[in-house]
Amino acid sequence: MDLRDNVVACQSYMKAIPMKNITLILFTLLIASSLFSCATAQNSPTPKKPMPYIMESDEGILLNTFSLGQGDFPVLHGLEALPQEPEYTRLSDEIAIPLINKYFRKAGFKPKSDYSFNYGKIQFKLDGFDQKNFTGFVYISKDDYEEPIIPPNSSGSAKGLFYTRKSPERVSVPELLLFEQLAQQERIYLAMINAHQFSWKTVEGEAGKQLAIKRLEARIKLYIRWVLARIEIRTSDKRQTKK
């Protein structure tokens, strides 16, 4: 049976069906189609809005490795919660900061050293900041925190980091929280690096030090990949908006 025979057969079949039945068939098909559309819509996953701190790419999952949450900062605890000397030794500023700076520059950023960052209630000196790209880093050890003071109308001790003596050279926990808020809004890309995460037991000697350097390098590379991806997305969104 060729195509013409198929058409003739279909026409004959349709003529043999009463008009009332044809209407019923069409109505049934319409209902079935609507139900299928609803089921498909319900089963289809709702597109998720990409979160600034974690995203998928062709290279896999990209992650902000130096956020406040990732950094294990002493937000709820005092400085005594950090690894203490002499049992532990941390990677010194003299080693860590040039290393971090090297990877930022290799990625095309031009961080200015000892950058005085002033934004609203935030006044703090960053170890490196590229003002053009609003991207930088700060390597924070216990010596970089403001001096704790006893809160007003309190008989407690000055152990926390929420009430401190203000210093433009040092940072407080409220300032770190404000930095985090700016980062979530993607108004700044700042690697907040807790220096004490790159500590080792002093008895491990040079082997512990080299392992800490490798850990720092690995996290810097991941962070920079995330920053470059976020900047590319924001640049693309701005281009689409202009169109």
Contacts in CASP RR format, 6 or more apart in sequence:
PFRMAT RR
TARGET T0000
AUTHOR 0000-0000-0000
METHOD contacts of the structure
MODEL  1
MDLRDNVVACQSYMKAIPMKNITLILFTLLIASSLFSCATAQNSPTPKKP
MPYIMESDEGILLNTFSLGQGDFPVLHGLEALPQEPEYTRLSDEIAIPLI
NKYFRKAGFKPKSDYSFNYGKIQFKLDGFDQKNFTGFVYISKDDYEEPII
PPNSSGSAKGLFYTRKSPERVSVPELLLFEQLAQQERIYLAMINAHQFSW
KTVEGEAGKQLAIKRLEARIKLYIRWVLARIEIRTSDKRQTKK
1 9 0 8 1.000
14 22 0 8 1.000
17 25 0 8 1.000
50 56 0 8 1.000
50 233 0 8 1.000
52 64 0 8 1.000
52 183 0 8 1.000
52 184 0 8 1.000
52 186 0 8 1.000
52 230 0 8 1.000
53 63 0 8 1.000
53 64 0 8 1.000
53 67 0 8 1.000
53 184 0 8 1.000
54 61 0 8 1.000
54 62 0 8 1.000
54 63 0 8 1.000
54 64 0 8 1.000
55 61 0 8 1.000
55 62 0 8 1.000
55 226 0 8 1.000
55 229 0 8 1.000
55 230 0 8 1.000
56 62 0 8 1.000
57 229 0 8 1.000
59 225 0 8 1.000
62 222 0 8 1.000
62 225 0 8 1.000
62 226 0 8 1.000
62 229 0 8 1.000
63 70 0 8 1.000
63 222 0 8 1.000
63 226 0 8 1.000
64 70 0 8 1.000
64 183 0 8 1.000
64 223 0 8 1.000
64 226 0 8 1.000
65 191 0 8 1.000
65 219 0 8 1.000
65 222 0 8 1.000
65 223 0 8 1.000
65 226 0 8 1.000
66 137 0 8 1.000
66 191 0 8 1.000
66 192 0 8 1.000
66 193 0 8 1.000
66 219 0 8 1.000
66 223 0 8 1.000
67 180 0 8 1.000
67 183 0 8 1.000
67 192 0 8 1.000
68 75 0 8 1.000
68 176 0 8 1.000
68 177 0 8 1.000
68 179 0 8 1.000
68 180 0 8 1.000
68 192 0 8 1.000
69 180 0 8 1.000
71 192 0 8 1.000
71 193 0 8 1.000
71 194 0 8 1.000
71 197 0 8 1.000
72 194 0 8 1.000
72 197 0 8 1.000
73 140 0 8 1.000
73 173 0 8 1.000
73 176 0 8 1.000
73 192 0 8 1.000
73 194 0 8 1.000
74 81 0 8 1.000
74 82 0 8 1.000
74 161 0 8 1.000
74 173 0 8 1.000
75 161 0 8 1.000
75 173 0 8 1.000
75 176 0 8 1.000
75 177 0 8 1.000
78 148 0 8 1.000
78 159 0 8 1.000
78 160 0 8 1.000
78 161 0 8 1.000
79 142 0 8 1.000
79 145 0 8 1.000
79 161 0 8 1.000
80 159 0 8 1.000
82 142 0 8 1.000
82 196 0 8 1.000
83 90 0 8 1.000
83 196 0 8 1.000
83 199 0 8 1.000
85 202 0 8 1.000
86 202 0 8 1.000
87 201 0 8 1.000
87 202 0 8 1.000
88 196 0 8 1.000
88 199 0 8 1.000
88 200 0 8 1.000
88 201 0 8 1.000
88 202 0 8 1.000
89 199 0 8 1.000
89 200 0 8 1.000
89 201 0 8 1.000
89 202 0 8 1.000
89 205 0 8 1.000
89 209 0 8 1.000
90 141 0 8 1.000
90 195 0 8 1.000
90 196 0 8 1.000
90 198 0 8 1.000
90 199 0 8 1.000
90 212 0 8 1.000
91 195 0 8 1.000
91 198 0 8 1.000
91 199 0 8 1.000
91 209 0 8 1.000
91 212 0 8 1.000
91 213 0 8 1.000
91 216 0 8 1.000
93 127 0 8 1.000
93 139 0 8 1.000
93 141 0 8 1.000
93 195 0 8 1.000
95 213 0 8 1.000
96 139 0 8 1.000
96 193 0 8 1.000
96 195 0 8 1.000
96 198 0 8 1.000
96 216 0 8 1.000
97 127 0 8 1.000
97 139 0 8 1.000
99 213 0 8 1.000
99 216 0 8 1.000
99 217 0 8 1.000
99 220 0 8 1.000
100 127 0 8 1.000
100 137 0 8 1.000
100 139 0 8 1.000
100 191 0 8 1.000
100 193 0 8 1.000
100 216 0 8 1.000
100 220 0 8 1.000
101 111 0 8 1.000
101 113 0 8 1.000
101 127 0 8 1.000
101 128 0 8 1.000
101 137 0 8 1.000
103 217 0 8 1.000
103 220 0 8 1.000
103 221 0 8 1.000
103 224 0 8 1.000
104 111 0 8 1.000
104 128 0 8 1.000
104 130 0 8 1.000
104 135 0 8 1.000
104 136 0 8 1.000
104 137 0 8 1.000
104 224 0 8 1.000
105 111 0 8 1.000
107 224 0 8 1.000
107 227 0 8 1.000
107 228 0 8 1.000
109 130 0 8 1.000
109 133 0 8 1.000
109 135 0 8 1.000
109 136 0 8 1.000
110 130 0 8 1.000
110 132 0 8 1.000
111 128 0 8 1.000
111 129 0 8 1.000
111 130 0 8 1.000
111 135 0 8 1.000
111 136 0 8 1.000
111 137 0 8 1.000
112 128 0 8 1.000
112 129 0 8 1.000
112 130 0 8 1.000
112 131 0 8 1.000
113 127 0 8 1.000
113 128 0 8 1.000
114 125 0 8 1.000
114 126 0 8 1.000
114 127 0 8 1.000
114 128 0 8 1.000
115 125 0 8 1.000
115 126 0 8 1.000
115 127 0 8 1.000
115 128 0 8 1.000
115 129 0 8 1.000
115 131 0 8 1.000
116 123 0 8 1.000
116 125 0 8 1.000
116 126 0 8 1.000
116 168 0 8 1.000
117 123 0 8 1.000
117 124 0 8 1.000
117 125 0 8 1.000
117 126 0 8 1.000
117 129 0 8 1.000
119 182 0 8 1.000
121 174 0 8 1.000
121 175 0 8 1.000
121 178 0 8 1.000
122 175 0 8 1.000
122 178 0 8 1.000
122 179 0 8 1.000
123 166 0 8 1.000
123 168 0 8 1.000
123 175 0 8 1.000
124 138 0 8 1.000
124 168 0 8 1.000
124 169 0 8 1.000
124 170 0 8 1.000
124 171 0 8 1.000
124 175 0 8 1.000
125 168 0 8 1.000
125 169 0 8 1.000
126 136 0 8 1.000
126 137 0 8 1.000
126 138 0 8 1.000
126 190 0 8 1.000
127 137 0 8 1.000
127 138 0 8 1.000
127 139 0 8 1.000
128 136 0 8 1.000
128 137 0 8 1.000
128 138 0 8 1.000
129 135 0 8 1.000
129 136 0 8 1.000
129 137 0 8 1.000
129 190 0 8 1.000
130 136 0 8 1.000
133 189 0 8 1.000
133 231 0 8 1.000
134 187 0 8 1.000
134 188 0 8 1.000
134 189 0 8 1.000
135 188 0 8 1.000
135 189 0 8 1.000
135 190 0 8 1.000
135 227 0 8 1.000
135 231 0 8 1.000
136 189 0 8 1.000
136 190 0 8 1.000
136 191 0 8 1.000
137 190 0 8 1.000
137 191 0 8 1.000
137 192 0 8 1.000
137 193 0 8 1.000
138 144 0 8 1.000
138 171 0 8 1.000
138 190 0 8 1.000
138 191 0 8 1.000
138 192 0 8 1.000
138 193 0 8 1.000
139 193 0 8 1.000
139 195 0 8 1.000
140 171 0 8 1.000
140 192 0 8 1.000
140 193 0 8 1.000
140 194 0 8 1.000
140 195 0 8 1.000
141 195 0 8 1.000
141 196 0 8 1.000
142 196 0 8 1.000
144 170 0 8 1.000
144 171 0 8 1.000
145 161 0 8 1.000
145 164 0 8 1.000
145 170 0 8 1.000
145 171 0 8 1.000
145 172 0 8 1.000
146 161 0 8 1.000
146 164 0 8 1.000
146 165 0 8 1.000
146 166 0 8 1.000
146 167 0 8 1.000
146 170 0 8 1.000
146 171 0 8 1.000
146 172 0 8 1.000
147 164 0 8 1.000
147 165 0 8 1.000
147 167 0 8 1.000
147 170 0 8 1.000
148 158 0 8 1.000
148 159 0 8 1.000
148 160 0 8 1.000
148 161 0 8 1.000
148 163 0 8 1.000
148 164 0 8 1.000
148 165 0 8 1.000
149 158 0 8 1.000
149 163 0 8 1.000
149 164 0 8 1.000
149 165 0 8 1.000
150 156 0 8 1.000
150 157 0 8 1.000
150 158 0 8 1.000
150 163 0 8 1.000
151 162 0 8 1.000
151 163 0 8 1.000
152 163 0 8 1.000
160 173 0 8 1.000
161 172 0 8 1.000
161 173 0 8 1.000
162 172 0 8 1.000
162 173 0 8 1.000
162 174 0 8 1.000
164 170 0 8 1.000
164 172 0 8 1.000
166 172 0 8 1.000
176 192 0 8 1.000
179 188 0 8 1.000
179 190 0 8 1.000
179 192 0 8 1.000
180 192 0 8 1.000
182 188 0 8 1.000
182 190 0 8 1.000
183 189 0 8 1.000
183 190 0 8 1.000
186 230 0 8 1.000
186 234 0 8 1.000
189 227 0 8 1.000
189 230 0 8 1.000
189 231 0 8 1.000
191 220 0 8 1.000
191 223 0 8 1.000
193 216 0 8 1.000
197 215 0 8 1.000
198 212 0 8 1.000
198 213 0 8 1.000
198 215 0 8 1.000
198 216 0 8 1.000
199 212 0 8 1.000
200 208 0 8 1.000
200 209 0 8 1.000
200 211 0 8 1.000
200 212 0 8 1.000
201 208 0 8 1.000
204 211 0 8 1.000
END
